[in-house]
Amino acid sequence: MADRKFELRYPSPQTAVDIFAGNWLSDLSKVCAVVGTGDYDLFVADARPKQAAKALGNKDGRLDGMSILELGPLEGAHSYQLEQLGAASIVGIETNVDAFLKCLIIKEILNLNRSHFMFGDALEFLTKTEDRFDIVFCSGILYHMRDPVTVIKAICNVTNKSFVWTHYYNDERGNVEGRRTQRQVSIYGFDATYYELEYSNRENNAFLGGNDDLRAWMTRDDILACFKYFGLDQIIPFDDVPLNPNGACLTFAASRN
């Protein structure tokens, strides 16, 4: 965040974006007249919201009338796309304070009037909310969790449909960030292998990982089997990139029959 406490320029999207100057991932110039943001075209070119709508939305590939729970909205790019696809309401749960504030900036400068961002822990919300959602949009979350099986169970408890993008463990790319400790777990009757690794850079201001010191990766087969075990047993696969330089990654939709 910028060091200055006050802004002397005329109020504009640029002054708001400059609060986090040099610390944006997304290229905001694709959706508003600002400069100096990130390199990733998450607001327009990112295919994941459209994939979710195609797999889990209405017959015309839209989300009209649907309620979405978005876990980890980051900078609001997917929230923006979900609104463009017609979602009636989007609740975004963000645990990173900078990411949460960025989402609020995006909400204002892009007039996201159907998105509501909340600051807190996703699993805490999932296990305590009494609401149900038409879709849980879960992109970039599972591989940051200490206990992903419990997170998957909690997702399946609040929805009949979920869209997921996540890294997963394989022998080829599973140790790209360091040597992981392998541990067998049995949680709610589901058996899986956790490949655990402690974060080494949580004190970095640019850190965008989870809110726990430890995270556990699962194999592709265990992730899919876990969603099936807890009731979202219809799997629609999209992308599977086992040799991704940052770790194997998988995109899929899961729904209840």
Secondary structure by P-SEA (a helix, b strand, c coil): ccccccccccccaaaaaaccccccccccccccccccccccccccccaaaaaaaacccccccccccbbbbbcccccaaaaaaaaaacccbbbbbbccaaaaaaaaaaaaccccccbbbbbccaaaaaacccccccbbbbcccccccccaaaaaaaaaacccbbbbbbbbbcccccccccbbbbbbbbcccbbbbbbbbbbccccccccccccccbbbbbcaaaaaaaaaaacccbbbbccccccccccbbbbbccccc
